[in-house]
Amino acid sequence: MKAQIIEKEGRPEFAVISYTDYEHFLELLEDEADTKAVAEFHEAYTAGREFLEPNEDYAPRTRRRIAD
């Protein structure tokens, strides 16, 4: 990766990177956020502070399956 550094008053102020690199970093940040959210949910779920509810589209089928 190559970045162009723009200075202000002799100090680095901005780093300009290619759009491809920007997209790559954005994807990495989103993946990290998703991983953190899943880990937090899993911890809360196993501790009994969170529960799962079926999506409304699937709830009738789930209820039928339980009734059978």
N, CA, C and O atoms as a DFTB+ gen file, in Angstrom:
272 C
 N C O
     1  1       0.845      -1.166       0.000
     2  2       0.000       0.000       0.000
     3  2       0.896       1.236       0.000
     4  3       1.908       1.303       0.698
     5  1       0.494       2.189      -0.792
     6  2       1.217       3.449      -0.855
     7  2       0.254       4.561      -0.468
     8  3      -0.870       4.623      -0.967
     9  1       0.702       5.436       0.425
    10  2      -0.137       6.549       0.866
    11  2       0.585       7.866       0.604
    12  3       1.801       7.972       0.759
    13  1      -0.187       8.853       0.209
    14  2       0.348      10.207       0.075
    15  2       0.035      10.926       1.382
    16  3      -1.125      11.009       1.787
    17  1       1.062      11.440       2.035
    18  2       0.889      12.134       3.302
    19  2       0.822      13.638       3.039
    20  3       1.705      14.210       2.401
    21  1      -0.224      14.254       3.534
    22  2      -0.398      15.700       3.397
    23  2      -0.153      16.316       4.767
    24  3      -0.751      15.918       5.766
    25  1       0.734      17.289       4.786
    26  2       1.105      17.916       6.049
    27  2       0.409      19.255       6.240
    28  3       0.028      19.936       5.287
    29  1       0.261      19.597       7.497
    30  2      -0.277      20.902       7.878
    31  2       0.634      21.434       8.977
    32  3       0.801      20.811      10.025
    33  1       1.207      22.578       8.719
    34  2       2.139      23.187       9.664
    35  2       3.268      22.231      10.026
    36  3       3.683      22.139      11.181
    37  1       3.756      21.520       9.009
    38  2       4.901      20.633       9.185
    39  2       4.606      19.302       9.848
    40  3       5.530      18.542      10.136
    41  1       3.345      19.005      10.095
    42  2       2.976      17.733      10.736
    43  2       2.015      16.968       9.839
    44  3       1.194      17.573       9.150
    45  1       2.111      15.626       9.842
    46  2       1.171      14.835       9.033
    47  2      -0.271      15.119       9.451
    48  3      -0.606      15.060      10.634
    49  1      -1.117      15.427       8.474
    50  2      -2.518      15.757       8.752
    51  2      -3.467      14.758       8.092
    52  3      -4.473      14.363       8.682
    53  1      -3.139      14.351       6.860
    54  2      -3.994      13.431       6.108
    55  2      -3.132      12.385       5.416
    56  3      -1.979      12.640       5.070
    57  1      -3.707      11.213       5.223
    58  2      -3.087      10.173       4.410
    59  2      -4.066       9.845       3.295
    60  3      -5.216       9.491       3.555
    61  1      -3.614       9.961       2.061
    62  2      -4.456       9.666       0.904
    63  2      -4.044       8.298       0.380
    64  3      -2.880       8.062       0.056
    65  1      -5.031       7.398       0.304
    66  2      -4.768       6.047      -0.192
    67  2      -5.660       5.771      -1.391
    68  3      -6.620       6.499      -1.645
    69  1      -5.339       4.724      -2.117
    70  2      -6.158       4.365      -3.282
    71  2      -7.543       3.911      -2.818
    72  3      -7.719       3.464      -1.684
    73  1      -8.509       4.034      -3.706
    74  2      -9.871       3.621      -3.372
    75  2      -9.923       2.119      -3.103
    76  3     -10.684       1.665      -2.248
    77  1      -9.122       1.355      -3.826
    78  2      -9.067      -0.096      -3.611
    79  2      -8.598      -0.405      -2.192
    80  3      -9.171      -1.258      -1.514
    81  1      -7.550       0.294      -1.745
    82  2      -7.070       0.098      -0.375
    83  2      -8.128       0.529       0.638
    84  3      -8.326      -0.135       1.655
    85  1      -8.801       1.634       0.358
    86  2      -9.874       2.119       1.233
    87  2     -10.964       1.054       1.385
    88  3     -11.397       0.756       2.498
    89  1     -11.403       0.483       0.256
    90  2     -12.443      -0.555       0.308
    91  2     -11.967      -1.754       1.109
    92  3     -12.728      -2.329       1.886
    93  1     -10.707      -2.132       0.921
    94  2     -10.140      -3.271       1.646
    95  2     -10.164      -3.009       3.158
    96  3     -10.586      -3.869       3.931
    97  1      -9.711      -1.823       3.575
    98  2      -9.709      -1.486       4.999
    99  2     -11.127      -1.418       5.555
   100  3     -11.374      -1.854       6.680
   101  1     -12.050      -0.879       4.784
   102  2     -13.441      -0.806       5.213
   103  2     -14.011      -2.206       5.434
   104  3     -14.717      -2.448       6.413
   105  1     -13.704      -3.121       4.523
   106  2     -14.174      -4.500       4.661
   107  2     -13.585      -5.148       5.912
   108  3     -14.288      -5.853       6.637
   109  1     -12.308      -4.914       6.166
   110  2     -11.682      -5.465       7.372
   111  2     -12.353      -4.934       8.635
   112  3     -12.596      -5.690       9.576
   113  1     -12.651      -3.642       8.658
   114  2     -13.324      -3.054       9.820
   115  2     -14.728      -3.625      10.006
   116  3     -15.149      -3.887      11.133
   117  1     -15.449      -3.817       8.902
   118  2     -16.791      -4.390       8.993
   119  2     -16.730      -5.823       9.486
   120  3     -17.553      -6.230      10.306
   121  1     -15.757      -6.604       8.993
   122  2     -15.594      -7.979       9.451
   123  2     -15.290      -8.016      10.946
   124  3     -15.830      -8.846      11.677
   125  1     -14.426      -7.113      11.391
   126  2     -14.074      -7.052      12.809
   127  2     -15.291      -6.692      13.656
   128  3     -15.497      -7.265      14.726
   129  1     -16.092      -5.750      13.183
   130  2     -17.301      -5.354      13.916
   131  2     -18.298      -6.508      13.976
   132  3     -18.919      -6.739      15.013
   133  1     -18.454      -7.237      12.860
   134  2     -19.358      -8.388      12.840
   135  2     -18.885      -9.460      13.812
   136  3     -19.685     -10.024      14.557
   137  1     -17.590      -9.738      13.804
   138  2     -17.029     -10.746      14.694
   139  2     -17.253     -10.361      16.151
   140  3     -17.605     -11.207      16.973
   141  1     -17.051      -9.091      16.469
   142  2     -17.257      -8.616      17.840
   143  2     -18.723      -8.741      18.244
   144  3     -19.023      -9.160      19.362
   145  1     -19.641      -8.383      17.342
   146  2     -21.073      -8.464      17.647
   147  2     -21.501      -9.909      17.900
   148  3     -22.274     -10.176      18.820
   149  1     -21.003     -10.834      17.093
   150  2     -21.343     -12.250      17.273
   151  2     -20.792     -12.750      18.604
   152  3     -21.483     -13.461      19.333
   153  1     -19.562     -12.388      18.922
   154  2     -18.961     -12.823      20.188
   155  2     -19.736     -12.270      21.382
   156  3     -19.963     -12.984      22.359
   157  1     -20.143     -11.003      21.308
   158  2     -20.912     -10.405      22.403
   159  2     -22.271     -11.079      22.555
   160  3     -22.714     -11.331      23.676
   161  1     -22.939     -11.374      21.432
   162  2     -24.229     -12.056      21.508
   163  2     -24.051     -13.451      22.101
   164  3     -24.819     -13.859      22.972
   165  1     -23.045     -14.178      21.634
   166  2     -22.814     -15.538      22.113
   167  2     -22.574     -15.542      23.623
   168  3     -23.112     -16.386      24.339
   169  1     -21.779     -14.611      24.092
   170  2     -21.502     -14.523      25.529
   171  2     -22.786     -14.233      26.302
   172  3     -23.041     -14.856      27.332
   173  1     -23.594     -13.296      25.815
   174  2     -24.855     -12.958      26.488
   175  2     -25.839     -14.122      26.421
   176  3     -26.548     -14.392      27.390
   177  1     -25.884     -14.808      25.291
   178  2     -26.805     -15.936      25.114
   179  2     -26.448     -17.074      26.064
   180  3     -27.323     -17.631      26.727
   181  1     -25.169     -17.419      26.129
   182  2     -24.770     -18.522      27.005
   183  2     -24.914     -18.157      28.480
   184  3     -25.037     -19.042      29.327
   185  1     -24.901     -16.861      28.795
   186  2     -25.100     -16.415      30.177
   187  2     -26.582     -16.251      30.509
   188  3     -26.929     -15.940      31.648
   189  1     -27.462     -16.459      29.517
   190  2     -28.895     -16.365      29.750
   191  2     -29.457     -14.958      29.693
   192  3     -30.602     -14.733      30.086
   193  1     -28.670     -14.005      29.211
   194  2     -29.147     -12.622      29.124
   195  2     -29.741     -12.298      27.753
   196  3     -30.226     -11.188      27.537
   197  1     -29.707     -13.231      26.850
   198  2     -30.196     -13.009      25.485
   199  2     -30.902     -14.277      25.039
   200  3     -30.539     -15.370      25.474
   201  1     -31.899     -14.151      24.181
   202  2     -32.578     -15.327      23.665
   203  2     -32.892     -15.110      22.194
   204  3     -32.870     -13.986      21.694
   205  1     -33.182     -16.197      21.522
   206  2     -33.484     -16.153      20.092
   207  2     -34.978     -16.278      19.878
   208  3     -35.641     -17.087      20.528
   209  1     -35.502     -15.486      18.975
   210  2     -36.896     -15.593      18.571
   211  2     -36.919     -15.895      17.086
   212  3     -36.158     -15.298      16.324
   213  1     -37.781     -16.816      16.656
   214  2     -37.853     -17.101      15.226
   215  2     -38.354     -15.888      14.454
   216  3     -39.194     -15.130      14.939
   217  1     -37.843     -15.722      13.282
   218  2     -38.311     -14.677      12.375
   219  2     -39.784     -14.913      12.093
   220  3     -40.212     -16.064      11.999
   221  1     -40.570     -13.852      11.957
   222  2     -42.011     -13.993      11.731
   223  2     -42.326     -14.862      10.523
   224  3     -43.331     -15.573      10.520
   225  1     -41.489     -14.816       9.507
   226  2     -41.720     -15.635       8.316
   227  2     -41.625     -17.119       8.631
   228  3     -42.296     -17.932       7.995
   229  1     -40.791     -17.483       9.615
   230  2     -40.581     -18.884       9.942
   231  2     -41.361     -19.323      11.172
   232  3     -41.494     -20.523      11.414
   233  1     -41.874     -18.393      11.947
   234  2     -42.558     -18.729      13.194
   235  2     -43.720     -19.702      12.998
   236  3     -43.816     -20.666      13.758
   237  1     -44.621     -19.501      12.005
   238  2     -45.727     -20.460      11.849
   239  2     -45.236     -21.877      11.580
   240  3     -45.787     -22.836      12.121
   241  1     -44.215     -22.017      10.760
   242  2     -43.685     -23.355      10.478
   243  2     -43.079     -23.965      11.733
   244  3     -43.228     -25.162      11.979
   245  1     -42.401     -23.153      12.524
   246  2     -41.790     -23.645      13.754
   247  2     -42.869     -24.082      14.734
   248  3     -42.736     -25.125      15.373
   249  1     -43.934     -23.299      14.860
   250  2     -45.030     -23.664      15.766
   251  2     -45.682     -24.973      15.322
   252  3     -45.999     -25.831      16.146
   253  1     -45.877     -25.116      14.004
   254  2     -46.470     -26.363      13.505
   255  2     -45.567     -27.547      13.828
   256  3     -46.045     -28.603      14.241
   257  1     -44.274     -27.372      13.642
   258  2     -43.334     -28.452      13.895
   259  2     -43.358     -28.828      15.379
   260  3     -43.289     -30.010      15.715
   261  1     -43.454     -27.845      16.259
   262  2     -43.505     -28.115      17.699
   263  2     -44.807     -28.827      18.052
   264  3     -44.808     -29.740      18.878
   265  1     -45.916     -28.420      17.432
   266  2     -47.219     -29.020      17.718
   267  2     -47.285     -30.472      17.252
   268  3     -47.980     -31.291      17.854
   269  1     -46.566     -30.787      16.185
   270  2     -46.606     -32.163      15.651
   271  2     -45.842     -33.080      16.506
   272  3     -45.764     -34.274      16.216
